[in-house]
Amino acid sequence: MPARSIEQIRNLCKRRGFIFPGSAAYGGLGSFWDYGPLGVEMLNHIKRAWWRSTVYERDDMEGLDSAIITSRKVWQHSGHEATFSDPLVDCKKCRTRHRADHLTSNVCPKCGAADLTEPRRFNLMFQSHVGPVEASPGTEEELASRVYLRPETAQGIFMNFKHVQNSLRRKVPFGVAQIGKAFRNEITPGNFIFRTREFEQMEIEFFIKPPQFVKDGDKTDEQWHEEWISQRYNWWLSLGIDPSRLRKRAQDKAELAHYAKATTDLEYLFPDFGWGEVEGIANRTDFDLSAHSRDVPEADLARLKLEKNSDSTETFDYFDPDAKARYIPWVIEPSAGVTRAMLAFLCEAYHEELVKEPTPAEVDPLKAEIDAVVKNAEKKKKEAEKEPDQTKRKHDPAAIAAFTAALAEMAGRLPQSLLEIDNLLEDHAGAQNLEPAKKLKPKIARLAEDCVRVVLRLHPALAPVKVAIFPLKKNEPAIVDIGQRITRQLAPFMRVQYDDSAGIGRLYRRQDEIGTPFCITVDFQTLEDNTVTLRERDSMQQTRVNIADLKHLLMQRLHLA
């Protein structure tokens, strides 16, 4: 069964080195995250799988890496500067800020007051300046130096349409793929890494013939759109997403961007917040290339609701040698989020199971200690409530109340809730500065590690570490030497981790938790016949394999050959 909550994933990511809060030493920075040793590996594998599928395995695609910062005029003529914003209202009573389009009534969702300001537009683009210019906002000097961190990678592809087409002699239809950072000053980021202010996109602009130039045997824009929807949907399934948790949802007319003919979102069923978009596939017609072109016919400008572009020096058209005519291509755009993909794959892969039933003699003392923690917490809560000066309180009464309620509920589900209690004691604000909770934490953690198996059933292509190698006895030089030699032999071809820091059972458990598909154990039999134990993550099946066969076997089973 996949993850039951985003909190499970968040705790795993922090504990095992996938994702850390950004700027943590200074209290963090809202919705910015750092990707640790395992996180960066998984991100790279997701991008590599996407690039292989969309570029290497097709003969009609090219790649690109465009600049993060571009001329301000790009964002003026794309429409972002004028329209890429959210309507905001402020509550005059509690001073909280809300998106006006998310409110169902003129009432503050936090305090219930019906005293909200008029909506104001808030631009979502991060603004900067090029050059050593200090000028008042809105002045000619300031506008001349103003730039934005790109809110999407698409515009860089449009800027390079002719460069790619001419230099590679590409004929329409063809596409350009790009993976890159984008930045949006989101008002309401959240749900861990689902909605962040800095993120990475995997984006394609696929250029096709306009309807009036489609001949018999050519695909129409509707057919291209459906083909890309199908291909992108199948990519997610091929990497382990269950079809019951991935759906295609066509946007209705109210949702569609004004320039889009059609858009279908691929949505994953996340724990806690439900269906969330992981990729969108849009039929953007000829809007984008026309927006950046000079000398566009008036009829097309009117059709696309565009102003004449007198700033551009180019017309982004294409000479079709078959039609012997020039036209501005239409565009199909599949656009996926790398970090959203990572969250979906983690949620899908997460499995938790009891591999050993703890005895009553192990569980009952913990229940007694939990009762003691709850009583101590209630005492601290009452002490805090008596202190009128909130700045002098050592504890937050509301946080303690939430903590004790959660702890009591989890205690009723022991031993299945061992990991949940472990995470609660580690991270919950209400557990801070409670001495009984600190003493309980290592006992819970120790029993959880012995009895609970967490497995990330990641597709081998996405697993951060492909193979782990263990010596059965770390103080046996001959065994250690073979283990390290195997590590060096495999390292050029896959991410390998050598570990001798615990017993074999515990080492297996740690690798299961980070999704490592295979573990190799070097033992005393290895010294006799040059074979090792190869253990598979999901089935836990163990087989003896000759060292000479390891590389070939693993390359095949990890889809690296």
N, C-alpha and C positions, 0 to 999 in steps of 0.2 A: 504494500500500500504506500502511495507517495506521502510526502510530508503533510502533516495535519495543520501546520501553522508556519507562517513566515519566520516566527521567532525560533523555531527549530533550526531553520536554515541559517539565520543570522548567528545563532550560537555556535553552530558547527563551523561556519566560515571564520569566525573570530578565533575559536579554539584551535583550529587546524591550519591556520595560515592562508586562508583564501582571501578574506576581505577584512580590512581594518578601517575604523573611523579616520577620516582625514583630520590633520592638525589636532590629534587627540591630546597632546600635552598642553594645549591651550584651550581645552574645553570643546574642541571640534569645530567644524564649520558646516553649517546646515546643508545636508544632502550632497556632500563631497566625500568620496571614498577612495581609499588606497587599496590596491590589489597586491596581496602578498605573494610569497614564493609559489604557492599552489594556484592562487587566483590568476596570476599572469600566465602561467602555463595553460590553464583551462581557456582563458580568453584567446590566447594564441591558437589553440587547437580549434576553437569555434571558427575563428577567422580563416584558418587554413582549410577547414572542411568546406566553408562557404566559397572560398576562392577556387578551390579545386572543382566544386560542383558548377559554379557559374562561369568560370573562365577557362580552366584547363580542359574540362570535359565538353566544351562547346567549340565550334569553329567560327562562331559569329560574335565573339566577345573580345574586347581588349581591356587592359587595366589602366588605372590612372591614380596619381596621388597629387591632388591640387593643394594650393596654399590655404592655410586656415584663415588668414587675413587677406581680404581682397578690397578693391576700390569700393568706396561708399556707393558709387553709382550702380554697382551690381545689385545692391539691396534696395536702392531706390526704384530701379526699373523692374525688379522681380516682384515688387509690391510689399516687401517685408517691412521697410522702414515706416510705411504708412499704416499697415494693417496687422503686423505681427505683434499683437498686444492682447491683453486680457482686461475686461471691465471689472474694476474693483470698487467696493464700498467699504466704508469704515463704520463701526458701531460707535456712536458718540458716548455711550455709557461705559462699555468695557474696553474700548480702544482696539478691539480686534479687527482684522481685515479679512474680507471674504470676496470670492469671485461672485459677481452679480449674477452671472449666467448659471451658477450652481444653486442659487437660492430659490426656494419654491414660494416664498412669501417675503414681505417687507419686515421680517423679524430676524434678529440676530440669533443664529443657531447656538451660540455659546451662552448668552445671558438672557435671551428672550425679549430684549428691549426692541421696541418698534421705532427706533430713532437712528436711522441709517443715513449716511451722506448720499448725495447723488453719485451715480457711477462715474468713475474716471478711468481713462485708458492708461494701462501700464505696459510699456514696451518690454518685450521679453529678450531683446538682444543685449548682450554685454557690449558696452561702448568703450572705445579706446581712441588713441590718437597716434598718428605717425609723425615722427620728428619732434624736436625740442620746442614745442609750441605751447605757450600758456595764454589762453584767451578766454574771454567771457563766453558762456554757453550761448549758442545761437548766432554769434557774430560770424561774419564772412570768413574771418581768419580761422575760427574754430571749426566751422563746417568744412573748410578746405582740408583740414588735417584729420577729420573724424573718420574712424573706421569701426568695424564691428567684428567681434569674434563670430565666426559663421554659426548660424543656428541650424544649418543643414549642409550636407556635402553636395547636394544636387547642383547648385549653381556653378560650382567649380567644373563640373562635367559639361554643363552647357557652354561655359566660356571656352572650353577646349574641344568642342564638337568638330570644328573644321580642322584644327591641328591634328587630331587623331585620324579623322577621315582622310585627309590629304597625305599625311606622312605614312600611313599604313595602307593607303589605296583601298579603303573599305567601301563596299557597296551597300546601300540600304536594301534590306534591313541588317543592322548590326547594333551592338550594344557596347557601353563603356561601364566598367565596374570600378567601384572605389570603396575603400574602407578608411574611415577617418574620424577624428574627434569633432564634436559639435557642442555648442553651448547655448543653453536657454535659461534665462533668469526666472525659473518657474516660481509662481506664487505659492503653490501648494505641492511641493515635492513630498515624496514619502513612499511607503511600502518598500522600505529597504532600498535596493538598487533598481526598482522598477521605474521610478520617476526621479531623475537626478538632474542637477544643473550642468554637469559635465558628463558627457556620454559619448559612445562611439557608434557609428552607423555603418551598415553594410548595404550599399545602395547601388542600383543599376539604373541607367537611363538607356532604354532600348529604342532605337530610332527606326521608325517604320514609314511606309508610304501613306500619304493622306488618302482618304476614301476615293477621291476622284481619279487617283492614279493606279488604283488596284485593278489588275487584269485577271482573267481566268487563270486559276492555278495559284494566284497570290493569296496570302492570308489577309483577311480584313483586320481592322483594329480590334473588333470584338473578339475575333478568333485568337489574335495574339494575346489579348488580355486574358482570356480564358486559359490559354496554354501556360502563361506565366503563373497564374493562380494555381493551376494543377502542379506545375513543377516545384514551386516554392512550398506548397503544402506537403508534397511527398518528401521534400528534403527534411523537414522537421520529423516526419514519421521515420525516415531512414536512420535517424540518429537517436531513436528511442522514445519519442513522444507517443503516448497512447492516443489513438484517434478519438477515444471518448472524451479526451481533455483538450482537443484541438478542433476548432470549428472555423468555417469560412462564413463571414458575415458581410453582406453587401451593404454599404452605406446608403441610407435613404437620401432623398433630395435635400432635406433640411441640413444634413451633415456635410454634403459634398462641398468641396471648394468650388468657387464660381467657375473656375476654368476646367474642372475635371468633368469628363463625360461619365465616368464610373470609377468607383473605388471599392475594393473588397479587402476587409481586414482579416488577417489570421489571428485568432484569439486563443489564448491558453487559459485553462481553468485553474487559477492560482488558489492556494488556501487563503483563508481570511477575507480577501476582497473580490474573489470571483473572477469572471472573465476579464482578461486584459489583453490589449493589442500587443503582439510581438512582431508583426510585420504588416505592412500595407502595400497593396498592389494597385496602382492608380493608372487610369488612362487619362493622361494630361493633355491630350490633343496636341496642337502646335503652339500652345500658349507661351511656353518658356522660351523657345528659340525665337519666336516672334517678338516677345517682350524685349529681348536684347538686340534686335536687328534694326537697322535703319532702312528706310525706303520700303516699308511694309505697306501694301495697298490699303487705302482707306476702308474698303469693305471688310478686310480682315481685321483691321483695328477695331472697327465697330462690332464685329462678331465676337471678338475676344475681350471687348471692353478695355482696350488698351489706349494709352495716349501715344502720340507720335514720339519716337525716340530720336532726338537730335544729338544726343551725347555719344552714341555708339559710332564706331568707325567701320563696322562690319554688318553684313547681312548673312545670317546663319542659314543659308539655303544650300541646296544640294542639286547638282546636275545629274539627272537620271539618264544614263546612256541608252536605256531601252526605250523610255518614253520620249527621249530627246527634248526634255523640258526641265526647267528649274522649279523646285518647290521647297518649302520649309517642312521638314519631316514632323510627323507626330511622334509622341513619346509614350511608351509604357514604362512605369517606374515601380519596380519592387524595392521596398526599403525596409530593412530590418534593424533592430537594435541589438548590439553585441551584448550589452550588460543585461538587457531583458531576456535575451536568449540564454545567457548563463543562469539567470534566476529560474527560468522555466526548466532547463535541463537539471538543475540541482533539485528543484521541487519534485520533478518526475522520478529522479533516481533515488531519492532518499527512502530508505527502508530501515525499520527498527524492529528488533525481535529479541525475545528472551531466549538465550541459548542455554541457560542454566537457571533452574528455579531455586532461589535462595530459601534457606530453611527458616522456620519460625524463629529459631534461635538467633538468626542474623537480622531478621526484619523487625521483630518485636522491640528490641532495644532502640532501634532507630525511630520507631513510632513514639516511644516514650520521650526520646530527645526532641522530636518535633513538637510534642505537647509542651515541653519546657521552653522551646524557642518561641512558640505562640504566646505563652504566658509572659515571658520576658518582654516580647514585643508590645503586648497590650499595656504592660507597666510603663514602658518607655513612651508609648503613645499618650497615656494619661499625663505623664510628666510634661511632655511637650505642649499639650493642650493648656496646661496651667500657666505656661510662660506667655505673657501677653505680647512680648517683643519677639516677633518671628525671626529676627536676625540673630537672636541668642539661642534659638532652639537647635538642639543637636539632632533632632529627628523631625521628619515631616509626618504629621499624623495621618494625612491622606495616603501617603505612600506606604506607611506601616499597615494601614487597614487593608489596602489592596494586596500587600504581600502576605499577610496572615490568612486572608480569605483564599488566596491561590494555594498557599502551602497546605491549609487544612483540606482543601478539595483533593489535592494531589496525594496527600497522605492516605486518603480513603481508597486510592487506586494502587497502592504499593502491592507487589514490586514492579508492576508495569510502568509506573511513573518515575522510576529511579533517575533516569536522565533528565526528565523535566524538572525534578527537584534540584538536581545538580546545577542545571542552568539557572534556575530561579535564585538559588543561593549565591551564584556567581555575579549575576547582573542586575537583579532587581534593586531599585533605589531604596525600597523599604527594608532591605536586608543589611544596608550599610550601618556600620558601627554597632551591630548587635553581636556581642561576644558569643552567646550560645550558637548563633548561626554560623560564625566562623569556625567553631569547634566541630559542628555537625558536617560542614562541607567536605572535608577529606574522607570522612567515613562513608558518606553517600557516594562520593566519586570512586572510592576503592571498590565498593560493592557493585556499582554500575559497570565499571570496567571489567569486572569478573563475570557478570551475569548478562549484560545487555550487549547485543551485537548491532551496531549501526553500520549499514552497508550503503554506499553510493553505487547503485547499479548503472554507472555511466557507460555509454557506448565506448568501446576501446579507443576510438578516434578522439574522444573528448577527455579521457582520463588524464589528469595532470602528470601522474607518475605511471609509467607503463609496467615496470617490473621492479619488485623489491627483492633484495638478496640478503639472506640471513645465514650466519654461521651458527651451527647447532651449539658449538662451544667456543666462546670468544677468546679463551686463553689457550686454545690449541693452535699453534702456529701453522701447521699444515692445512687445517680447515680454513683458517683466516686467509691464508695466502691464495687458496683456490677461489674463495668468495670474492676477494678483491680483484683477482685476475679476470673472473667472469664479468665483474662490474666494468672493468676497463674495456673488455672486448665488446660489450653491448652498448656502452655509453655513446659512441659515435652515431648510433642508429635510433636510439630511443632514450627517453628520460628514465634513468635508473637510480634507485636509492638503496644504499648499503646501510644496514642497521644491525647493531649488536647490543642495543641498550636495554633489552629486557628478554624475558622468556619467549619461546616461539609462539605460544598461544596469544600472548599479549601483543606481540609484533604483528601477527596475522590480523588481530582485531583493529590495530591502528591503521593498517593498510586498507582494510575493508572500509573504514570510515572515510578515507580520502578517495576511494574509488579505484585503487590499483587493481588492474585485471589479473595479474599473475604474481605469485611469490615463489622464489627459489630458495630452498634450504640445502646448504652444504653440510653433510653429516659424515659419520665415520665410514659408512658404506661407500661414500664418494672416494675415499682414499683407496678402496679396494677395487672398484670397477669403473670409476670415472663417470658415475651417474649422479644426478641430483634429484631432489623431490620438487616437482612442479605442481603448485597448488593453484586451482582456478577459483576466482573470487566468489562468483554467484552460487556455484554448486558445492564449493569447498572440496571438490574431488582432487585427489593427489595421485600423481603418476611419476614413475621413474623415467628420466630422460637423460640420454648421453650428452655430456657437455658439448661435444662436437656438433650435435644437432640443434642446440638451443637457439642460435641466431635464426636459422631458417624457419624453425617451427614458430617462434615468437613473431617474426616478421609477417608470417602468413596469418596467424590468429589475431594479430593486432591490426590487420589491414594496412600494413606498412610496405608490403612487398609490391 
